[in-house]
Amino acid sequence: MNLNEIKEILSSLDAVIFQLPDKSVVPEHFHVTEVGMITKNFIDCGGKVREEKVINFQLWEAGDYDHRLAPIKLVNIIELSEKVLNISPELEIEVEYQSETIGKYGLDFDGSNFQLTSKVTACLASDSCGIPAEKLKKNLVELGTSKATCTPGGGCC
């Protein structure tokens, strides 16, 4: 989800609710403590120089249980960050939220709640760093139905 998409969704909501991958909900007294752009410059394991840019939302909860972030207030924070930081509204959003450590999540919307989606790592240069292609998995039962199976004395084994 990018900034344009979240602003459009927020304009039709009464409340901002973030749900974690385990279906628990971020407490409703959370704050958005940061909206910014993170630029990551790196070299992958194949030696290729890469750049990645994402919009970062940092969610934080404090002991002020009466706090509620209204959708229009979040839109105002987003628009200010776009203007002051010259952020592209087309960039994807990544969300930071405290769990055992700072967790990084993708962002989606299910029609009522914002979904914090799991992120995974991957090799970006698997073709040049020796990672074998994933093998096709078959059930042993399926292997016995092939007409090209070896027979004792057939010379194929």
C-alpha positions in Angstrom: 0.0 0.0 0.0 1.3 3.5 -0.8 0.5 6.9 0.6 -2.1 7.8 -2.0 -4.0 4.6 -1.2 -3.9 5.1 2.6 -5.1 8.7 2.3 -8.0 7.6 0.2 -9.0 4.8 2.6 -8.6 7.1 5.7 -11.0 9.6 4.2 -13.8 7.1 4.5 -13.0 5.7 8.0 -14.3 6.7 11.5 -11.4 5.0 13.3 -7.8 3.9 12.5 -7.3 0.3 13.5 -4.1 -1.7 12.8 -4.3 -5.5 13.1 -1.2 -7.7 13.5 -0.6 -10.9 11.5 -1.7 -13.0 14.6 -5.0 -11.1 14.4 -4.4 -9.2 17.6 -5.1 -5.4 17.4 -2.7 -2.6 18.1 -4.2 -0.9 21.2 -6.4 2.0 20.2 -4.4 4.5 22.1 -1.4 4.1 19.8 0.5 7.1 18.3 2.1 7.4 14.9 5.4 8.8 16.1 7.1 8.9 12.7 6.2 9.3 9.1 9.3 9.4 6.9 11.2 8.1 4.0 13.9 5.5 4.5 16.5 5.1 1.7 18.6 1.9 1.8 21.7 1.7 -0.4 23.3 -1.7 -0.4 25.1 -4.3 -2.4 23.5 -7.7 -2.8 25.4 -11.0 -2.5 25.8 -11.0 -6.3 27.7 -7.7 -6.2 24.9 -5.6 -7.6 24.4 -2.1 -6.1 20.8 -1.5 -5.2 18.6 1.3 -3.7 15.3 0.8 -1.9 13.0 3.5 -0.7 10.0 3.1 1.5 7.7 5.3 3.6 8.1 4.4 7.3 5.2 4.7 9.8 6.3 4.0 13.4 3.5 3.0 15.7 4.0 3.4 19.5 1.8 3.1 22.5 2.1 4.9 25.7 0.1 5.1 29.0 -2.2 7.8 27.7 -5.2 5.5 27.3 -7.5 8.4 26.3 -5.5 9.1 23.1 -7.2 8.2 19.8 -5.7 9.1 16.4 -8.5 10.3 14.2 -8.2 9.4 10.5 -8.1 13.1 9.4 -5.2 13.7 11.9 -3.2 10.9 10.2 -4.0 12.3 6.8 -2.7 15.7 8.0 0.5 14.1 9.3 1.0 12.2 6.0 0.4 15.4 3.9 2.8 17.4 6.0 5.5 14.7 5.6 4.9 14.7 1.8 5.4 18.5 1.6 8.2 19.0 4.1 10.2 15.9 3.2 9.3 15.9 -0.5 8.0 12.3 -0.3 6.6 10.6 -3.3 3.0 9.5 -2.6 3.6 6.4 -4.8 6.2 4.8 -2.4 5.2 1.7 -0.5 4.6 1.9 3.3 6.4 -0.1 5.8 5.2 -0.1 9.4 7.4 -0.4 12.5 5.8 -1.7 15.7 7.3 -2.9 19.0 7.1 -6.6 19.7 10.0 -8.6 21.2 12.1 -6.2 19.1 11.1 -3.6 16.6 9.0 -5.5 14.0 8.8 -4.4 10.4 5.6 -5.0 8.5 4.0 -4.4 5.2 0.6 -2.7 5.1 -2.7 -3.8 3.5 -6.4 -3.1 4.1 -9.2 -5.6 4.5 -12.2 -3.3 4.1 -12.3 -2.3 7.8 -8.8 -2.6 9.4 -5.3 -1.9 8.3 -3.5 -5.2 8.2 0.2 -5.3 9.3 1.5 -8.1 7.0 4.6 -10.2 7.6 7.7 -9.4 5.7 10.4 -11.9 4.8 14.0 -11.8 3.6 15.1 -13.3 0.3 18.2 -13.5 -1.8 18.1 -10.8 -4.5 20.8 -12.4 -6.6 20.0 -16.1 -6.5 20.9 -16.5 -10.1 24.5 -15.4 -9.5 25.3 -16.5 -5.9 24.7 -20.2 -6.2 21.3 -20.7 -4.8 19.8 -23.7 -6.6 16.3 -23.3 -8.1 13.6 -24.8 -5.9 13.0 -28.4 -6.9 9.5 -29.5 -7.9 8.1 -31.6 -5.1 6.2 -34.8 -5.9 4.5 -37.4 -3.8 6.1 -40.8 -3.9 2.8 -42.3 -5.0 2.9 -40.2 -8.1 6.4 -41.5 -9.0 5.1 -45.1 -9.3 2.7 -44.2 -12.1 5.3 -43.3 -14.7 5.8 -45.6 -17.6 9.5 -44.8 -17.7 10.3 -46.6 -14.4 13.1 -49.1 -14.3 12.6 -52.8 -14.0 15.0 -55.4 -12.8 17.3 -56.4 -15.6 16.0 -53.6 -17.9 19.4 -51.8 -18.0 18.2 -48.4 -16.9 19.6 -48.4 -13.4 
